[in-house]
Amino acid sequence: MTRAIEIVRSRAEQSIDILQGGRAMNPTWMILHYFRFDHLPARLQAASAPFCELAKTIANGPTNGPETTTALRKLLESKDCYVRAVLEEQSTQQQIR
């Protein structure tokens, strides 16, 4: 019973965070973890890092509305495409050799 109460309290606190505009549950801040690149090989880290920096700049900017979240989502799409392009180039280079 105690565990169930803790879960309900935790969810309630998260909901309050959302209503108060807390960063923990704000969609703009939630998307940022997708820009992590430390798990990638060095070549892909180099391709991904500039996108991460720009995402941080946007998230820390003066606005924090739906358009900001959309901008981050589209930046994420761009990053994913670019990383795939680098992977494709690497794959093509290996096939040529």
N, C-alpha and C positions, 0 to 999 in steps of 0.2 A: 504494500500500500504506500509506503514512504517513497519508493522509487517512482511510482505513478504521480505522486504529488510533485516531486522534483521535476519530472518531465513537463507537467502542466505549467509549473512556475516558469521553467526555462522558456517554453513557448510563449507564455504571456509576456515575459521580459523582451523577447525578440519582437513581438508584435508592438510593444510600446516603443522599442527602438525604431521600428519602421515608421510609426506614427510621428515620432519626434524628429525624424530625419537623421537618425543615427547612422554612422557610416557602416556599421557592421552588416546591416541588412539592406542598405541602399543599393538598388540595381547598378548604379554607376560604379560603386565600389566592389560589388559582387563579381563583375565581369573581369576585373583586373587580374585575378589569379590565372586566367587563361593566357595572359601575356608572359608568364614565367618561361624562362628558357634555360635554367641551370641544369635541367635533365637532358638537354640536347647535346649531340656531339659538337665539337668546337666550331666547325664550319657552319653548322646550322645556328649556333649561338650567335655568331657574327651576323647572320642574316636576320635573326629575330630581335636582337638587342635594340636597334633603333626604334622598332615598333613599341617595345616596352617603355622606352623613355618617353616617346610621344604620348602613349596612353597615360602615363603618370602625369605628364604636363596637362593633358586635357582634364583628367579627373581632379586635379588640384586647382583647376581654373575657376573663374568667377561664377560660372553657371553650373547647375546640377539638376537639370530637368530632363525630360524625355529626349530632347534632341542631343544632349550630351551622351546619354546612354546609347542612342542610335549611332552617334559618331564613333563611339568606342566599339560597338558591334561591327560596324563596317570596317573600321581599322583592323579589327581581329580577322575579318574575312580577308582583307588585303594581306595581312601577315601570313595567314595560312597559305594563301596562293603563292606568295613569294617563297616561303619555305619549301613548298612543293616544287616550285620552279628550280630552286637550287638543288633539290634532291634529283629532279629529272635530269638536270645538266650533269650532275655527278654520275648518274646511272648511264647516261649517253656516253660520257667520257670513258667509263669503264668498258662499255661495249666496243668502242673503237679500238681500244688497246688489245 
